Amino acid sequence: MNWDQIEGNWKQIKGKLREKWGDFTDDDWDKIQGKRDHLIGKIQERYGKSRDEAEKEVDDWQRHYH
């Protein structure tokens, strides 16, 4: 699934994302609004990861999402 599809189905998909990144608040999810860069930035902020680490996590999740 490409990121455009994820963004287009954000309301349904964010439940799956919550399973992976459960420390985000509802407000965090509202601010992300399906934007990949916003998700990466929030992972960096919340989990103290580098941009490369956060991008790899998002890419791995995207590759395995069904």
PyMOL commands that place a pseudoatom at each C-alpha (Angstrom):
pseudoatom trace, name=CA, resn=MET, resi=1, chain=A, elem=C, hetatm=0, pos=[0.000, 0.000, 0.000]
pseudoatom trace, name=CA, resn=ASN, resi=2, chain=A, elem=C, hetatm=0, pos=[1.459, 3.352, -0.947]
pseudoatom trace, name=CA, resn=TRP, resi=3, chain=A, elem=C, hetatm=0, pos=[1.343, 6.365, 1.327]
pseudoatom trace, name=CA, resn=ASP, resi=4, chain=A, elem=C, hetatm=0, pos=[-1.347, 8.112, -0.757]
pseudoatom trace, name=CA, resn=GLN, resi=5, chain=A, elem=C, hetatm=0, pos=[-3.671, 5.190, -0.009]
pseudoatom trace, name=CA, resn=ILE, resi=6, chain=A, elem=C, hetatm=0, pos=[-2.792, 5.324, 3.675]
pseudoatom trace, name=CA, resn=GLU, resi=7, chain=A, elem=C, hetatm=0, pos=[-3.471, 9.054, 3.789]
pseudoatom trace, name=CA, resn=GLY, resi=8, chain=A, elem=C, hetatm=0, pos=[-6.745, 8.577, 1.916]
pseudoatom trace, name=CA, resn=ASN, resi=9, chain=A, elem=C, hetatm=0, pos=[-7.930, 5.942, 4.391]
pseudoatom trace, name=CA, resn=TRP, resi=10, chain=A, elem=C, hetatm=0, pos=[-6.478, 7.637, 7.455]
pseudoatom trace, name=CA, resn=LYS, resi=11, chain=A, elem=C, hetatm=0, pos=[-9.460, 7.161, 9.770]
pseudoatom trace, name=CA, resn=GLN, resi=12, chain=A, elem=C, hetatm=0, pos=[-9.436, 3.401, 9.251]
pseudoatom trace, name=CA, resn=ILE, resi=13, chain=A, elem=C, hetatm=0, pos=[-5.667, 2.939, 9.190]
pseudoatom trace, name=CA, resn=LYS, resi=14, chain=A, elem=C, hetatm=0, pos=[-4.748, 5.001, 12.232]
pseudoatom trace, name=CA, resn=GLY, resi=15, chain=A, elem=C, hetatm=0, pos=[-6.189, 2.233, 14.419]
pseudoatom trace, name=CA, resn=LYS, resi=16, chain=A, elem=C, hetatm=0, pos=[-3.520, -0.107, 13.052]
pseudoatom trace, name=CA, resn=LEU, resi=17, chain=A, elem=C, hetatm=0, pos=[-0.867, 2.559, 13.554]
pseudoatom trace, name=CA, resn=ARG, resi=18, chain=A, elem=C, hetatm=0, pos=[-1.971, 2.932, 17.186]
pseudoatom trace, name=CA, resn=GLU, resi=19, chain=A, elem=C, hetatm=0, pos=[-1.021, -0.714, 17.727]
pseudoatom trace, name=CA, resn=LYS, resi=20, chain=A, elem=C, hetatm=0, pos=[2.567, 0.119, 16.767]
pseudoatom trace, name=CA, resn=TRP, resi=21, chain=A, elem=C, hetatm=0, pos=[2.866, 3.613, 18.248]
pseudoatom trace, name=CA, resn=GLY, resi=22, chain=A, elem=C, hetatm=0, pos=[0.573, 3.475, 21.245]
pseudoatom trace, name=CA, resn=ASP, resi=23, chain=A, elem=C, hetatm=0, pos=[2.129, 6.375, 23.130]
pseudoatom trace, name=CA, resn=PHE, resi=24, chain=A, elem=C, hetatm=0, pos=[0.579, 8.975, 20.815]
pseudoatom trace, name=CA, resn=THR, resi=25, chain=A, elem=C, hetatm=0, pos=[-2.397, 10.925, 22.089]
pseudoatom trace, name=CA, resn=ASP, resi=26, chain=A, elem=C, hetatm=0, pos=[-5.586, 11.539, 20.130]
pseudoatom trace, name=CA, resn=ASP, resi=27, chain=A, elem=C, hetatm=0, pos=[-4.300, 15.064, 19.597]
pseudoatom trace, name=CA, resn=ASP, resi=28, chain=A, elem=C, hetatm=0, pos=[-1.076, 13.659, 18.121]
pseudoatom trace, name=CA, resn=TRP, resi=29, chain=A, elem=C, hetatm=0, pos=[-3.055, 11.554, 15.654]
pseudoatom trace, name=CA, resn=ASP, resi=30, chain=A, elem=C, hetatm=0, pos=[-5.196, 14.548, 14.717]
pseudoatom trace, name=CA, resn=LYS, resi=31, chain=A, elem=C, hetatm=0, pos=[-2.074, 16.597, 14.010]
pseudoatom trace, name=CA, resn=ILE, resi=32, chain=A, elem=C, hetatm=0, pos=[-0.483, 13.834, 11.929]
pseudoatom trace, name=CA, resn=GLN, resi=33, chain=A, elem=C, hetatm=0, pos=[-3.601, 13.586, 9.700]
pseudoatom trace, name=CA, resn=GLY, resi=34, chain=A, elem=C, hetatm=0, pos=[-2.076, 10.892, 7.515]
pseudoatom trace, name=CA, resn=LYS, resi=35, chain=A, elem=C, hetatm=0, pos=[1.027, 12.876, 6.597]
pseudoatom trace, name=CA, resn=ARG, resi=36, chain=A, elem=C, hetatm=0, pos=[4.082, 10.619, 6.513]
pseudoatom trace, name=CA, resn=ASP, resi=37, chain=A, elem=C, hetatm=0, pos=[6.503, 13.402, 7.471]
pseudoatom trace, name=CA, resn=HIS, resi=38, chain=A, elem=C, hetatm=0, pos=[4.329, 14.369, 10.427]
pseudoatom trace, name=CA, resn=LEU, resi=39, chain=A, elem=C, hetatm=0, pos=[4.272, 10.757, 11.622]
pseudoatom trace, name=CA, resn=ILE, resi=40, chain=A, elem=C, hetatm=0, pos=[8.049, 10.516, 11.323]
pseudoatom trace, name=CA, resn=GLY, resi=41, chain=A, elem=C, hetatm=0, pos=[8.493, 13.768, 13.229]
pseudoatom trace, name=CA, resn=LYS, resi=42, chain=A, elem=C, hetatm=0, pos=[6.160, 12.633, 15.984]
pseudoatom trace, name=CA, resn=ILE, resi=43, chain=A, elem=C, hetatm=0, pos=[8.034, 9.314, 16.321]
pseudoatom trace, name=CA, resn=GLN, resi=44, chain=A, elem=C, hetatm=0, pos=[11.292, 11.267, 16.655]
pseudoatom trace, name=CA, resn=GLU, resi=45, chain=A, elem=C, hetatm=0, pos=[9.782, 13.539, 19.292]
pseudoatom trace, name=CA, resn=ARG, resi=46, chain=A, elem=C, hetatm=0, pos=[7.905, 10.949, 21.333]
pseudoatom trace, name=CA, resn=TYR, resi=47, chain=A, elem=C, hetatm=0, pos=[10.410, 8.084, 21.199]
pseudoatom trace, name=CA, resn=GLY, resi=48, chain=A, elem=C, hetatm=0, pos=[13.697, 10.004, 20.932]
pseudoatom trace, name=CA, resn=LYS, resi=49, chain=A, elem=C, hetatm=0, pos=[14.683, 8.392, 17.639]
pseudoatom trace, name=CA, resn=SER, resi=50, chain=A, elem=C, hetatm=0, pos=[16.760, 9.795, 14.810]
pseudoatom trace, name=CA, resn=ARG, resi=51, chain=A, elem=C, hetatm=0, pos=[15.043, 10.698, 11.555]
pseudoatom trace, name=CA, resn=ASP, resi=52, chain=A, elem=C, hetatm=0, pos=[16.612, 7.638, 9.877]
pseudoatom trace, name=CA, resn=GLU, resi=53, chain=A, elem=C, hetatm=0, pos=[15.357, 5.324, 12.635]
pseudoatom trace, name=CA, resn=ALA, resi=54, chain=A, elem=C, hetatm=0, pos=[11.855, 6.804, 12.467]
pseudoatom trace, name=CA, resn=GLU, resi=55, chain=A, elem=C, hetatm=0, pos=[11.740, 6.544, 8.664]
pseudoatom trace, name=CA, resn=LYS, resi=56, chain=A, elem=C, hetatm=0, pos=[12.853, 2.902, 8.849]
pseudoatom trace, name=CA, resn=GLU, resi=57, chain=A, elem=C, hetatm=0, pos=[10.094, 2.113, 11.370]
pseudoatom trace, name=CA, resn=VAL, resi=58, chain=A, elem=C, hetatm=0, pos=[7.474, 3.733, 9.150]
pseudoatom trace, name=CA, resn=ASP, resi=59, chain=A, elem=C, hetatm=0, pos=[8.817, 1.974, 6.040]
pseudoatom trace, name=CA, resn=ASP, resi=60, chain=A, elem=C, hetatm=0, pos=[8.841, -1.393, 7.841]
pseudoatom trace, name=CA, resn=TRP, resi=61, chain=A, elem=C, hetatm=0, pos=[5.286, -0.865, 9.086]
pseudoatom trace, name=CA, resn=GLN, resi=62, chain=A, elem=C, hetatm=0, pos=[4.114, 0.184, 5.611]
pseudoatom trace, name=CA, resn=ARG, resi=63, chain=A, elem=C, hetatm=0, pos=[5.758, -2.835, 3.978]
pseudoatom trace, name=CA, resn=HIS, resi=64, chain=A, elem=C, hetatm=0, pos=[4.022, -5.255, 6.377]
pseudoatom trace, name=CA, resn=TYR, resi=65, chain=A, elem=C, hetatm=0, pos=[0.624, -3.532, 6.579]
pseudoatom trace, name=CA, resn=HIS, resi=66, chain=A, elem=C, hetatm=0, pos=[-2.204, -5.505, 5.001]
for i in range(1, 66): cmd.bond("trace and resi %d" % i, "trace and resi %d" % (i + 1))
show_as sticks, trace
zoom trace
